[in-house]
Amino acid sequence: MLSKRQFNKLFDTHVQAVSNLLSYYTSDKTELEDWVQEVFIKVWEKREIINPDHPKVKGYILKMARNHALYSLRSKKRKPSFDYDYAKKVPVSVHTVDGQLAKKELSNAYQQALEQVPTRAKQAFRLSRDKGLTYNQIADQMGISPKTVEGQISHTLKILRVELDEFRV
């Protein structure tokens, strides 16, 4: 079991190595600091099984740091930077005249942006967003590979992101 004193020593000894490793995964200083803290919180949570005198304790902590960075990046990737459910993202109350106009304007812009998307990509996007189908289900339905579906949806999202940039909140 890792005592508080041993944890502090472990922290002082390895914080720079953890920070250096995590800096390969992010250039955002605030995010880097958060990640370093989160890694050492995990170390503290696993204090029951960590032996600070073990020769490979540094490798174990660095592996935790790497896994944390990869998990954080994957999680961030899953969160869209723009919510395409436009009815829910209008910043003005839809119960006011301004709110109704803003909602209509955003809805029109969304439809116009979708018109710029190639037909098959638009079909894949709508199956994903409107019907909630997985890439594999869409691929089966459209007779294409899941990677093609992924590429078409990614292409559609890029177009929408550019065209609807002024509506981001």
N, C-alpha and C positions, 0 to 999 in steps of 0.2 A: 504494500500500500504506500502511496505517495503522500508524504506529509506536506504541510503548507510550506515549510522551509525548503524541502526538496523540490517542490513545484516551482518556487521562486528561483531557485538555482537553475533548474531545468529551463525555465523561461529566459533568464538572463543569458544562459549559455547558447540557446538555440533560436532566439527571436530573430536575430539578423539573418540566419540561414533560411528560416521560414519566410521572412520578408523578401529576401532575394529570390527565392523560388517563386513565390506568388507574384512577384513583379513581372515575371514572364507571361502571366495570364491576364494582367490588367495594367493599364497605365494610369488609371484613376486613383489618385493618392488616398482619397477618402475610402474608396472601396477596398483598397489594399489594406489600410489600417483595420477596417471592419473584418476582413478575412483573417488577418493575423490574430485578432482578438477571438474570433469564432473558432479558429483552430485550437488555440490554447484553452478555450472553454471546453472543447471536446477532450483535450488532454486531461483537464481537471475532472471531467465526467467519467473518464476511464481510469482514474487514479488507482482504482482497486486492482487493475491488472498490469499497470505500468511499473516496471522496475527501473528506476533512474540509473542504476549501476550497470544495466545490461549494455553490452558493447554496441548493440544495434538500435538503441533507443532513438538516436538522431534520425536514422533511416525510417523508423516507424513514424516519427513526428512529421518528417518531410513527406512521407507517403500520405499521411492524413491531410496535409496541406494541399498536396496535388489533387487528391480526390475531392476535397472541398472546393477547390477552384473549378474543377471540371463540372462538378454538380451545379455550382452556382451559375456557370456559363450556360449549361444546358437548360437550367430553369429560366434564366433570363431570355434565352432564345425562344422558349415556348410562350412567353408572355408577349403578345403583339404590342408594338409601340403605338399602334393606332387601333381603336376598337371600331370595327366596321358595322356594328349594330348601331347605325346612325341615330335611330329614334331615342336611344338611351343616353347618348353622349352630347345632346344639344345642351350647352351650358346655361341657357335661358329657360325659364319655366315655360313649358308648352301650353300652359293655361293662359298665357298673355298673348296679345297680338304679336309682339316682337318674337316671342317664343315660337309661335306658329309659323311666322315668316322664316325664322332661322331654321326650323325643322324642314320646311319646304325647300329652302335654298340648299341645305345639306343633302336632302334626298335627291334633288335634281342634279347636284354636282356628282353625287355617287352614281346615279344612273348614267350620266354622261361619261364618267370615267370608265364605267363598265363597258360602254359601247366601244371604247378604244381597245378592248381586250379581244384577242382572236377567239373565234367561236368555240373551239374545243377547250381552250383554257377557261373560258367563261363557264362552259358547261361543267367542267371539273370543279371549278371554284364554287359554283352554286350547289352542286351535289354535296360538297364538303360543308359549306356554311349554312345553307338553307335546310338540307336534309340530314346533316350531321353524320354523313357516311365517312368511313375510314378510307385511307388511300387505297388499300387493298380492295375494298368494296367498290370504289369508284373505278379502279382499274378493271375489275371483272365486268362491271356494267358497260364500260366504254370500250373494252377490248384492247387495252393498252397496258403497259407495265406500271407498277406502282411508282417507279422512279420518274416515269414520264408525267404521271399525275403530280408528283411532288414538284417537278420543274414547272409545270403549267400553273399550279397554284402559287408558287413562289414568284413567277413572272407576273401574275395577276396582282399579287400583293404589292410588288414593286411599283406597278403602274398606279394603283390606287393610292399608295403612300405619296407618290409625287403629285398626283392630281388633286388630292384632298389635303395637302399639307396646310393650307390656310385654315382648316377646320380643326386642327389638332388642339387638344386641351391639355 
